[in-house]
Amino acid sequence: MDVETLEQRHGGFFAPTFVVKVSGRDVTRDLFLSVGSVNVDLKEKAAGRFQMTVTNAFDWEKREFVSGDERIQLLDLFRFGAEVEISMGYGEPARLPEPIFEGTVSELSTSFSPSGAPALEVSGYDRLFPLTIGKSTRQFRNMPDSEAVARIAGFHSLDTEITATTPSKQVIEQKEETDLDFLGKLAERNSMIFYARGSTLHFGLRQQSLSPEIRLPWGGGLTSFQPEINLANQIAVVEVYSTSTEEGARIVGRARQGDEAGRDPGDESGPERLAQALGAAPVLRIHAAVNTQAEADERAQAILRERAQQFLKGSAECIGLPELRPDINVGFSGLGTGFSKTYWVSGAVHDISGGGYKTSLTVQESSI
């Protein structure tokens, strides 16, 4: 989708607007609160976060945080655990796309100063927030990692969209970890990502399509871009060593440059660039608790891919687009041969304030 198509969809990018619903009520149109800014921060492998500022929060006569004709107690409205739904876009609020954020309130703050009315800062997280609370020790037996992920999601009443993993493991251990950290460990060793959209936990391989969902030219939607290419974290060969618990045999899993996925044709990956620069193929050797050759090879490939995906990273800023979320591919153009390419989005921050609507991105690419 190019900028012209997006411009038609969003009415010429005029009149940025948002809808924030708390416990099902629109805070600006139903409750007549004045919201100065709304910020939504979405990341892979992390709980999404929102923050908004309510500027007419304090009633000087009553010396209370109340507002509107109903004299609503704002501390009751924004109680901890209150459901929050946020949509962003342009034009008529009723025509905004599906919500960009669904979650709950978890934080309130304000400031009483010598001058000016105190504003109320309201913040919270998406459906992954409960997975960050507390630590657990569990064992999952005779199942693949993906089934353990499904069990964790079930503990928190989340719907799932999970890519099946192999092989089945005799024991999968969670050792005094939050459920979110445990998911992070399972994602890392399977070269997968996870995030929440609405009430659904997505766990799977990152988008590998070379065709971008959105195309942004520099100066025509893309306002700034700061890329960085770095060999420091690259490795050309990964070897994973272990011993089979059944046969006691030595296992060595291997992955090497060229095994990376999702790179542009004709480009060279970070591992390949490293081998060229050093005139050799540096090896990363690690010991891991794996029981089969397939597990060892899978772990080695996951480590190589994770390193390769850190080769080219960048931060970008563009016109506000609610379509931009983690785990999509965007195409940047007008940046020269090396940097005009398709990037994978690892994070997106949407912000509407007095300065308008903008989206900030963090992106990755494994080759150049």
BELSULFEN-V215759 format. One record per pair of residues at least 4 apart in sequence whose ideal C-beta (glycine too) atoms are under 7 Angstrom apart, sorted by the first residue. I is the first residue (numbers start at 1). GAP is how many residues later the second one is. Records with the same first field share a line. If there is no record, write none. Layout:
# BELSULFEN-V215759
I: GAP, GAP
This chain:
# BELSULFEN-V215759
1: 4, 5, 212, 213, 214
2: 213
3: 4, 213, 214, 217, 218
4: 4
5: 4
6: 4, 315
7: 5, 6
10: 79, 80
11: 79, 80
13: 77, 306
14: 76
15: 75, 76
16: 74, 304, 336, 340, 341
17: 72, 73, 74, 76
18: 20, 68, 69, 70, 334
19: 7, 68, 74, 77
20: 7, 8, 15, 18, 32, 64, 66
21: 4, 5, 64
22: 5, 55, 56, 60, 62
23: 59, 60
25: 5, 6
26: 4
27: 4, 6, 8
28: 5, 7
29: 64
31: 37, 41
32: 36
33: 21, 23, 34, 35
34: 20, 21, 22
35: 17, 18, 19
36: 17, 19, 317
37: 15, 16, 315, 316
38: 14, 48, 314
39: 11, 12, 310, 312
40: 8, 10, 46, 60, 61, 310
41: 7, 8, 308
42: 6, 283, 284, 305, 306
43: 5, 283, 303, 304
44: 149, 151, 282, 283, 302
45: 139, 142, 148, 149
47: 78, 79, 81, 82, 85, 133
48: 53, 55, 77, 78, 148
49: 74, 76
50: 34, 36, 51, 53, 73, 74
51: 70, 72
52: 70
53: 66, 68
54: 20, 65, 66, 68
55: 64
56: 11
57: 8, 10, 17, 61, 62, 63
58: 7, 59, 60
59: 5, 7
62: 4
65: 8, 9, 10, 55
66: 5, 6, 7, 8
67: 5, 7
68: 4
72: 5
73: 4
74: 4, 46
78: 4, 27, 30, 44
79: 26
80: 25, 26
81: 23, 24
82: 22, 23
83: 21
84: 19, 20, 21, 40
85: 14, 17
86: 13, 14, 15
87: 9, 10, 12, 13
88: 8, 12, 232, 234, 262, 264, 269
89: 7, 8, 233
91: 4
97: 225
100: 222, 250
101: 25
102: 24, 25, 96
103: 21, 22, 23, 24, 26
104: 20, 21, 25
105: 17, 19
106: 17, 18, 19, 23
107: 16, 17
108: 12, 13, 14
109: 12
110: 8, 9, 10, 11
111: 7
112: 6
125: 4
126: 70
127: 31, 69, 72
128: 52, 68
130: 26
131: 25, 47, 48, 49, 52
132: 46, 48
134: 44
135: 41, 42, 43
136: 38, 41, 43
137: 37, 38, 39
138: 36
139: 32, 34
140: 8, 11, 32
141: 29, 30
142: 26, 28
143: 4, 5, 25, 26, 29
144: 20, 21, 22, 23, 24, 25
145: 4, 20, 24, 27, 41, 45
146: 4, 16, 17, 18, 19
147: 4
148: 4, 24, 38
149: 4, 13, 34, 37, 54
150: 4, 10, 12
151: 4
152: 27, 30, 31
153: 5, 7, 48
158: 41, 42, 43
159: 40, 41
160: 40, 41
161: 39, 41
162: 41, 42
163: 29, 40, 41, 42
165: 25
167: 125, 127, 128
170: 121
174: 8
177: 4, 5
178: 4
179: 4
180: 4
181: 4
182: 4
183: 4, 11
184: 4
185: 4
186: 4
187: 5, 6, 7, 16
188: 114, 118
189: 110, 113
190: 112
191: 110, 111, 114, 115
192: 11, 12, 13
193: 13, 134
194: 7, 8, 9
195: 7, 131, 132
196: 4, 5
197: 5
206: 121, 138
207: 120, 121, 122, 137
208: 53, 54
209: 120
210: 54, 132
212: 117, 118, 119, 130
213: 115, 116, 117
214: 107, 109, 110, 116
215: 116, 118
216: 5, 6, 102, 114, 115, 116
217: 4, 5, 116, 117
218: 4, 7, 114, 116, 117
219: 115
221: 97, 98
222: 94, 96, 110
223: 94, 95
224: 92, 93
225: 89, 91, 107, 110
226: 88, 89
227: 85, 87, 112
228: 85, 86
229: 82, 83, 139
231: 39, 42, 43, 46
233: 74, 77
234: 36, 37, 40, 73, 77
235: 36, 47, 49, 69, 72
236: 20, 21, 35, 38, 39, 45, 46
237: 17, 19, 44, 46
238: 17, 46, 62, 65, 66
239: 13, 14, 15, 44, 46, 61
240: 13, 46, 48, 50, 56, 59, 60
241: 11, 44, 46
242: 9, 45, 46, 47, 48, 54
243: 5, 6, 7, 8
244: 4, 5, 7, 47
245: 46
251: 39, 42, 45
252: 44
253: 40, 43, 44, 46, 47
254: 43, 46
255: 4, 45, 46, 49
257: 12, 14, 15, 18, 24
259: 42, 45
260: 9, 11, 44, 45, 48, 106
261: 44
262: 104
263: 4, 6, 103, 104
264: 77, 78, 103
267: 100, 101
268: 4, 5, 99
269: 4, 39, 42, 97, 98
270: 4, 38, 41, 96
271: 4, 33, 37
272: 4
273: 4
274: 4, 8
275: 5, 6
278: 4
284: 19
288: 11
290: 5, 6, 9
291: 4
293: 4
294: 4
295: 4
296: 4
297: 4
298: 4
299: 4
300: 4
301: 4
302: 4
303: 4
304: 4
305: 4
308: 58
309: 55, 57
310: 54
311: 55, 56
312: 52, 53, 56
313: 51
314: 49
315: 45, 46, 47
316: 45, 47
317: 41, 43
318: 41, 43
319: 39
320: 30, 32, 37, 38, 39
321: 38
322: 28
324: 21, 24, 35, 37
325: 23
326: 19, 20, 21, 22
327: 18
328: 17
329: 13, 14, 15
330: 13, 15, 33
331: 11
332: 7, 8, 9, 11
333: 7
334: 6
335: 4, 5
336: 4
338: 30
341: 24
343: 20, 21, 22
344: 19, 20, 21
345: 16, 18
346: 16, 17, 18
347: 14, 15
348: 11, 13
349: 10, 11
350: 9
351: 7
352: 5
